[in-house]
Amino acid sequence: MATSLPNATSPEPEPGSSALRLELLRDPEAAGKRLEAIAWRTGSGQSRAAAERVEAILEQVQREGDSALIELTERFDGVRPDPLRIPLAELEAAWQATPVDLQEALKLAHRRIVDFHQRQKPADLDVKGVHGERLGRRWRPVERAGLYVPGGRASYPSTVLMNAVPARVAGVQRLVMVTPPGSDGRVNQTVLAAAHLAGIEEIYRVGGAQAIAALAFGTATIPRVDVISGPGNLYVTLAKKAVYGRVAIDSLAGPSEVLVIADHTADPEHVAADLLAQAEHDPLAAAILLTTSEDLARAVPAAIEAQLEGHPRGAITRQALNDWGLIVVCPSLEEAARLSDRFAPEHLELQVERPEPLAERIQQAGAIFLGAWTPEAVGDYLAGPNHTLPTSGTARFSGALSVETFLRHTSLIRFNRAALEATGAAVITLAESEGLHSHAESVRRRLAR
C-alpha cells in the first residue's frame, strides 16, 4: 500500500470503501522519493520464501522432467496438461475460428512489427588495419529460443507477436513457446491464432517457474533453449533470474508502468484513459501523472472516476491506482523531465504542446509516446517497436526486447607477419607486465623465426 506523504490531498476513505485515493504531491523532493518507492515496489515482494519455492521447482523439473511438469501444473493450475504439446491441427483450427476482423488486426500488427524489426538487424564488421591485419565482428542467431507467454488474469496475443517476430527476424530456426493452460486445460484461442500467424509450431501448455525450468534444462518433451524471453509473474521472474547463465534471458520484468507528462493543452479524459489503460493490467501496475497544470491535476481524478463506472476490471484498476497511482504538480516541464528521469519509466507519454523538444530532454525511458494522438496502447499492439520494455527503473541501463536479444556476435581477428612485427613488442611488454611468461613467448618465438 502507498504510504501517506506530505502534501497528499486525497482524504482517507471509510474502511471498506471503494473510493479512489489518488495521491497528489506538489513538493518536488517528496515526489522524487515517492517515485523511487514506486519504481522499487516489488523489491519486498521477492521474498526468501518465494525464491526458495522457485528453487525447489527448478530442482524437481531438472530431476523428474515431464512428470514434474504434469504434476506441478495439476497442483498450481488445477488441470492435467496431457499431452504437453499442442497439436499443429489445433493451431490451424484456432486461426480459422478467429473472427475476420481480429485476423486482419493481427495481420496488420504482424506486418508492422516485422517491418520495424527488420530494420534493427546489425551489420557485420570487416575492418582492415593499418598494418594489413583484418578485424571483424559477425552476428549469428542462437539455435533455439524459448518464448514465455503469460496467462492468468488476461491472455496476450500481442506478447506472442512481440517475442516471436524479433526471434524470427534474427534467424532463429526453432521457436519453443510455453504458456499456462486455462481452467479447461486449453490455451486461449487468440494466443494460438497469433502463434500460427507468427509461424510458431512448437507450443507447450505449461507455465510458471516449471515452464522456465523446462526451457533451461530440457525434458524428454521440451527441448533446452539458448535464450528465454517473455514476461511473467513473480515466480517466472525469479526462475529466469535463477537459470541465467545456463541460458540467456531478455530481462527481469516487473509490473507495468506509465508516466504521463502533461501541460495545459492535455485533455483530462485522454490522460485519465491512458492512466487507466496501465492500471487495469495488474494490482501492482503504476500510473503516474506529472503536470504543470493545476486545472488538469484537479480534473483527471474526476475523469478517472467517471471512466471507472462499470469498468470490467474495476477492482484491479482501483487497487493499482490507490496503491501506486500518483499526480505531481510541477513548476515547469523541466522539473517534470527531471522527475521522469529519476523514475526511468517503462512507458512515457508526452501530452504537451511541443513534445519533440521535451523528448530530447528525457534521457531514461523504455519508450516515449509523443503528442496527444499517441496513446500507449498503439505501442502495445501495432506501432512497430517492441512492447517488451525495461521496468522498475531499469530503463537507466537497458532497452526494449530486440533482434539482438536473439543474436550472438563473434570477433574475427587475422594478423599477418607485418602486423605482428609492428605490434609484437607492445604485446610482449604488456604480457610481461602481467607476469604471463608464455603469453609473451607466443609472440617472441614467432618474431624470432
Buried (B, 14 or more C-beta within 10 A) or exposed (E): EBEEBEEBEBEEEEEEEEEBBBBBBBBBEBBBBBBBBBBEBBEEEBEEEBBEBBBEBBEBBBEBBBEBBBBBBEEBBEBEBEEBBBEEEBBEBBBEEBEEEBBEBBEEBBEBBBEBBEEBBBEEEEEEBEBEBBBBBBBEBBEBBBBBBBBBEEBBBBBBBBBBBBBBBBBBEBBBBBBBBBEEBBBBBBBBBBBBBBEBBBBBBBBBBBBBBBBBBBBEBBBBBBBBBBBBBBBBBBBBBBBEEEBBBBBBBBBBBBBBBBBEEBBBBBBBBBBBBBBBBBBBBBBBBBBBBEEBBBBBBEBBBEBBEEBEBBEBBBBBBBBBBBBBBBEEBEBBBBBBBBBBBBBBBBBBBEBEEBBEBBEBBBBBBBBBEBBBBBBBBBBBBBBBBBBBBBBBEBBBBBBBBBBBBEEBEEBEEEBBBBBBEEBBEEBEEEEEEEBBEBBBEEEEE
